Amino acid sequence: MPKKILIADDELEALSILEKKLKQSGYCCTAASKGEEALKMAKLDKPDLVILDIAMPDMDGYTIASRMKEDNALKDVPILFVTGKELEPKGIEERVENLGAFGYITKPCTFQEMLDKIKEFI
C-alpha cells in the first residue's frame, strides 16, 4: 500500500508539481493551499508524512504543526517543513525541533533532494 503524503503550500504551481511528481514516484498524495484545509485533510486522511510550507498567508506551518501535535490522532505524524524564505537557519532549526518535526528543506531544491528527505522519514 503506498505511503500517504499531505503537502501544504500556498504556491499553487509548486504544490501541483510536487504532488504530481510524488504520485509518479509511487506515493498517494493530497494537497492543501491553506492551513485550515491542511488540518482538516490531515484529520481525514491520516497521512504518513506532512510536508508543510512555513510561510503561508492564513496560518503558518509552525501553527499547523503545533495544532497537529495537540491532536492525539495526528501528534505522531512526521512533519517535514519547507521554506523558501531566507530565514535564519538557527531559528528554523530551533523551532522545528521544539515542534517535534523531523526537519526542514529549503526551496529551491531538486525533486531528488526532496525525495531523499522524504525517504528518511517514511
Secondary structure by P-SEA (a helix, b strand, c coil): cbbbbbbbccaaaaaaaaaaaaaaacccccccccaaaaaaaaaaccccccccccccccccaaaaaaaaaacccccccbbbbbbcccccaaaaaaaaaaacccccccccccaaaaaaaaaacc
